[in-house]
Amino acid sequence: MIKGDVVLIGCGFVADLYMRSFQTFPGIRILGAYDHAPARLQRFCDYWDLPRFASLSDCLAALPQGGVALNLTNPSAHFVVNKAILDAGHHCYSEKPLALEMTEAKVLYDLAQARGLMLSSAPCSVLGEAAQTLAQAVRDKVAGPVRLIYAELDDGFIPQAPLEDWKSESGAPWPFEDEFQVGCTLEHAGYYLSWLIAMFGTVRRVVAASAEVLPDKRGVADTAPDFSVATLFFEAGPVVRLTCSIAAPHDHQIRVVGDKGVLVVKQAWHNGAAVRFHRRFRLRRRLIDSPLGRRQRLREVTPPKVGRRGAASMNFALGVAEMLAALVDDRGCRLSNEFALHLNEVTLAIQNAGETSGACTMTSRCPPMATVGWPA
Ligand SMILES: NC(=O)c1ccc[n+]([C@@H]2O[C@H](COP(=O)([O-])OP(=O)(O)OC[C@H]3O[C@@H](n4cnc5c(N)ncnc54)[C@H](O)[C@@H]3O)[C@@H](O)[C@H]2O)c1
């Protein structure tokens, strides 16, 4: 059983999803939580029956060495809070993005390296069953050598959704103002970028564009791009088209095109989503990708699932569990410091592309993710 201690900073919408997810890891103890909004802190801690800390420093002081501090604050606070965690000598798991500027991300990375600490960043769905099954199928060359990948993270026309009704389990509203100001690329590109970097390693070059296609998003000021498209050139070969938007119809599929056919996953946010292989064949004068895909199965132990629907069907605790397991096993963490830095650099390159500055060579590097099985 994976064991360890965790403190939680930021008790908003996503914190409830983490708390539900931690129930799949009974050996992980949540020692308490901190939020700079006292009412939110109280409501969250009352709901989950958790101790409350009066300050960030109290919270970090309560965490024993070898524990993990979990940063679930808004993206604008990520750098400051992540730095405080590392300065206090703790391993840090940050919600995405690691930092809003690459210079800040580099400061965090250098600090973690210098102090021998783990710095991991969400999303952790890359450790889930669907991503691991897809990676296994790619390694096994089920579709032959991979030539091209299309990955879509289109969420539908989000500003017209009944956003005021979206509440977390303990009553936190979905923070749509912050989401529109941070933008869907920083919020969501990582869901497939993490899978892709895990499979193929370093992105050598990004050629991207980003734009605001919705002029008014519920009257929110200072909003970020709500659409982006990127072509990613991986050092190891394949070329990827990655799309993010909160305007185009909902589509979260990834299609991995090889010489023998196509591997397809239709849902990015469902850890148990099916991975299917659609074999390509000739039928008289036609070329067909089989409409009936053959389901791929993971050979290793399946990571625990939360058994809920939509975004809530991701197990948000997999990343922290992986860090604690890596500590106990004295091995490198699959969500490595290099992984977090590279993910951040590629994501920022796409977000900041605009109409003119979208072609850039990446400075950070990251090997493909090691294939470590989940503990039975
Ligand atoms: N909302 C989602 O569906 C979702 C899903 C996955 C990941 N995330 C990520 O989770 C993070 C948090 O998102 P959220 O939706 O929970 O936001 P939220 O606004 O609901 O909650 C953030 C909480 O952090 C607190 N906070 C902010 N700065 C702080 C600081 N300096 N010190 C202490 N507390 C601070 C706020 O008071 C708030 O309660 C973001 O990085 C987001 O990208 C959100």
The ligand as a Gaussian input file, in Angstrom:
#p B3LYP/6-31G(d) Opt

LIG

0 1
 N      -11.767000      23.674000     -11.746000
 C      -11.426000      22.549000     -12.341000
 O      -12.267000      21.851000     -12.905000
 C       -9.981000      22.115000     -12.345000
 C       -9.707000      20.831000     -12.789000
 C       -8.376000      20.419000     -12.796000
 C       -7.404000      21.267000     -12.372000
 N       -7.702000      22.537000     -11.951000
 C       -6.597000      23.396000     -11.518000
 O       -6.640000      23.497000     -10.107000
 C       -6.155000      24.766000      -9.667000
 C       -7.191000      25.397000      -8.787000
 O       -8.383000      25.503000      -9.523000
 P       -9.786000      25.599000      -8.820000
 O      -10.784000      25.369000      -9.885000
 O       -9.833000      24.759000      -7.591000
 O       -9.779000      27.142000      -8.398000
 P      -10.600000      27.856000      -7.224000
 O      -10.562000      29.302000      -7.484000
 O      -11.927000      27.188000      -7.054000
 O       -9.741000      27.504000      -5.924000
 C       -8.465000      28.006000      -5.678000
 C       -8.345000      28.254000      -4.190000
 O       -7.004000      28.658000      -3.916000
 C       -7.048000      29.694000      -2.938000
 N       -5.813000      30.490000      -3.064000
 C       -5.431000      31.279000      -4.101000
 N       -4.228000      31.819000      -3.857000
 C       -3.823000      31.349000      -2.660000
 C       -2.659000      31.521000      -1.867000
 N       -1.665000      32.318000      -2.275000
 N       -2.589000      30.892000      -0.686000
 C       -3.600000      30.092000      -0.258000
 N       -4.731000      29.897000      -0.957000
 C       -4.840000      30.495000      -2.144000
 C       -8.298000      30.472000      -3.268000
 O       -8.757000      31.210000      -2.151000
 C       -9.252000      29.351000      -3.692000
 O      -10.030000      28.881000      -2.616000
 C       -5.838000      25.547000     -10.946000
 O       -4.471000      25.452000     -11.202000
 C       -6.619000      24.815000     -12.044000
 O       -5.944000      24.873000     -13.272000
 C       -8.981000      22.958000     -11.915000

